[in-house]
């Protein structure tokens, strides 16, 4: 790849621009002293726009030789989220034509070009991916090649590509319809992925979980006619590492709400309730491919929340793996039930850090909307670090209180703890307090409530409604952990 600076669409490798087909120009905040590309200058003049306005609204135009170009100004001082968003908007008209080759040309000083190339490559790989579709005709074709001009291949090229592939894995799994991703099918896919990636693989099926006394998980899973639920344990264990992390993911492949049946408008889309497990898998894959020097144990709670004569019901009292008795208040609070026993299993491996990912509460969506996700945890310094990492990687998180006096709302007169309350006020905080009861020892723990898992029209770098949010955030958090003593 050449480091030649590109100012003009005709400059690209000395060819006519029509040969390039689809070109993205990423320009610096300060207008270059040299003359603007003639096509860009003409379009700006016609629309009475100034150069600086390209930072808010990218410009797309047909080139005289038949190609299509997009120009966007990316301010290196803007946040990662803002950079990702504006580049995604600029790329979308180009990728909508399913080009076989995409040309990315960056301008500015060396630092600006490097940052622009990293951003554009990541966004291009994410949004050129072929995602699951059941339409007869698949209009989108794969992007086969990206040509980069204006700077050399970034040093972190392989990591960027691994992160894009991991996010695509997460979105692809999440998008599968529920008849194509039952817990049994999901387990088969995970086993194949484990073999391909070289992960150790272990399953706790319902027979084993009953024997262990994992009553919280079993209470939810027993409502399904087919007993294919399981807790799946994957391990990435590079040699000579000092840190160990447990990733835990909620994998409810379909959530009817159980006996507290959801109305149609809230049940639609509940095949995506396994998104937390897909995020954990995506992080594990990215960490493996990037060879992060940290041991990772990944625990996936895979089940469905069905209604049947066997399904758990309000006022049941069940005993969790750690011996805690739980009074069932609402059967649609199944996520915290399957996570409870999974967290206990994960803590017994004595990791340095535990992170769970779950589409857990509607109250988190009420609190934040779907532009960012909420976090809670038992280490204030970890929460502060996580917020900073979210800002730096473009997947923003907001921290919520984790105070012991909230436990009063979960006091039960017949069991050790209530599962939840019947009003939704602060349920995201009550859910975290509930989960904390199932962490043995004093492990550092971060809970991520994925309110940003789905946003109409996309979010940040991602154009699809299913966002894969959490993969970039989780990976960069693990990368930070791997560097600390």
WOVENJO-V148118 format. One line per field, one symbol per residue. phi: phi as a letter, one per 20 degrees, with the letter a starting at -180 (. if undefined). burial: I if it has 24 or more other ideal C-beta (glycine too) atoms within 12 Angstrom, else O. Layout:
BEGIN
phi->???
burial->???
END
This chain:
BEGIN
phi->.eegfddbfefflmeffgffnccddddffefgffffgfffgfffffelddgffffdcfdcbfegeofcccdbecefeffgfffffffgfffgffffelffccddddcofgfffffffffffffffgeefedgbdfgdeffdffebdddcobfggfegfffffffffffgffffffffffdbfgfffffffffffffenefcbcdffffffffneffffgffffefeedfaddddcdcffldddccddccfcefbcenmfefffgfeefnffefeggfffgfffffffffelfebfcddddedacdddafeffbgmfcddfgenfeceedbfeeffffffgffffgfffelffbccdcbeecffffffdmcebddcbaecgffffffffffffdndfccedfcdfffggfdfdecbfbefadedeflfffffffffffddencffbcddeefdfbcgnnblfdefffemgoffgfffffffffeef
burial->OOOOIIIIIIIIOOOOIOOIIIIIIIIIIOOIOOOIIOIIIOIIOOOOOOIOOIIOOIIIIOIOOOIIIIIIIIIIOIOIIIIIIIIIIIIIIIIOOOIOIIIIIIIIOOOIIIIIIIIIIIIIIIIIIOIOOOOOOOOOOOIOOIIIIIIOIIOOOOIIIIIIIIIIIIIIIIIIOIOOIIIIIIIOIIIOIIOOIOIOIOIIIIOOIIOIOIIIIIIIIIIIOOIIIIIIIIIIIOOOOOIIIIIIIIIIIIIIIIIIOIOOOOOOIIIIIIIIIIIIIIIIIIIIIIOIIIIIIIIIIIIIIIIOOOIIIOOIIIIIIIOIIIIIIIIIIIIIIIIIIIIIIIIOIOIIIIIIIIIIIIIIIOIIOIIIIIIIIIIOOIIOIIIOIIIOIIIIIIIIOIOOOIOOIIOIOOIIIIIIIOOOOIIIIIIIIIIIIIIIOOIIIIIIIIIIIIIOOIIIIIIIOIIIIIIIIIIIIIIIIIOOO
END
